[in-house]
Amino acid sequence: ITIDNKIRVYVVEIRHNQVKLGIEAPPNIAIFRTELLEKIRQENIQAISIERATLQDLVNKIGKNKKKDNKNNHGTD
């Protein structure tokens, strides 16, 4: 099968109840198996999902570290 004169899909192997496909495409075209693409999407959503309490805890820790740094650097010029 050829798609848009750019992508070629072909049968590599047929064994028992399985068919192995090969795909040739330009490097700028991303090709993923659907189940892997869905897993990538789910992991990306998880990676950007952070609970509000966790985020507030991080903000508080950063604030405490800044206050410590300011105290440690005060008068050391």
C-alpha positions as CSV (number, residue, x, y, z in Angstrom):
1,I,0.0,0.0,0.0
2,T,1.3,3.5,-0.9
3,I,-0.2,6.6,0.8
4,D,0.2,10.0,-0.8
5,N,3.3,8.8,-2.6
6,K,5.2,9.3,0.7
7,I,4.3,6.4,2.9
8,R,4.7,2.7,2.0
9,V,3.1,-0.1,4.1
10,Y,4.0,-3.7,3.3
11,V,3.7,-7.2,4.7
12,V,7.0,-8.4,6.1
13,E,5.9,-11.7,7.5
14,I,2.8,-13.9,8.0
15,R,3.0,-16.5,10.7
16,H,0.2,-18.4,12.3
17,N,-2.4,-15.7,13.2
18,Q,0.0,-12.8,13.0
19,V,0.9,-10.4,10.3
20,K,4.0,-8.3,10.6
21,L,3.9,-5.0,8.7
22,G,6.7,-2.7,7.6
23,I,6.3,1.0,7.1
24,E,8.5,3.4,5.2
25,A,7.9,7.1,5.6
26,P,9.8,10.4,5.5
27,P,11.6,11.2,8.8
28,N,9.2,14.1,9.5
29,I,6.2,11.8,9.8
30,A,5.8,10.2,13.2
31,I,4.6,6.6,13.1
32,F,3.3,4.9,16.3
33,R,1.3,1.8,17.0
34,T,-2.1,3.1,18.3
35,E,-1.8,1.4,21.7
36,L,1.7,3.0,22.2
37,L,0.4,6.4,21.1
38,E,-2.4,6.2,23.6
39,K,0.0,5.2,26.4
40,I,2.3,8.2,25.4
41,R,-0.8,10.5,25.6
42,Q,-1.8,9.1,29.0
43,E,1.7,9.5,30.4
44,N,1.9,13.1,29.1
45,I,-1.4,13.9,30.8
46,Q,-0.1,12.3,34.0
47,A,3.2,14.3,33.7
48,I,1.4,17.6,33.5
49,S,-1.3,16.7,36.1
50,I,-0.2,17.8,39.6
51,E,-2.4,18.1,42.6
52,R,-3.0,21.6,43.9
53,A,-1.7,20.7,47.4
54,T,1.5,19.3,45.8
55,L,2.0,22.4,43.8
56,Q,1.4,24.6,46.9
57,D,3.9,22.5,48.9
58,L,6.5,23.1,46.2
59,V,5.8,26.9,46.1
60,N,6.2,27.0,49.9
61,K,9.5,25.1,49.8
62,I,10.9,27.4,47.1
63,G,9.8,30.4,49.2
64,K,11.6,29.0,52.3
65,N,14.8,28.3,50.3
66,K,14.8,31.9,49.0
67,K,14.4,33.3,52.6
68,K,17.3,31.1,53.7
69,D,19.5,32.2,50.8
70,N,18.7,35.9,51.6
71,K,19.6,35.4,55.3
72,N,22.9,33.6,54.4
73,N,23.9,36.2,51.8
74,H,23.0,39.2,54.0
75,G,26.1,41.2,54.9
76,T,28.6,39.1,53.0
77,D,29.5,41.7,50.3
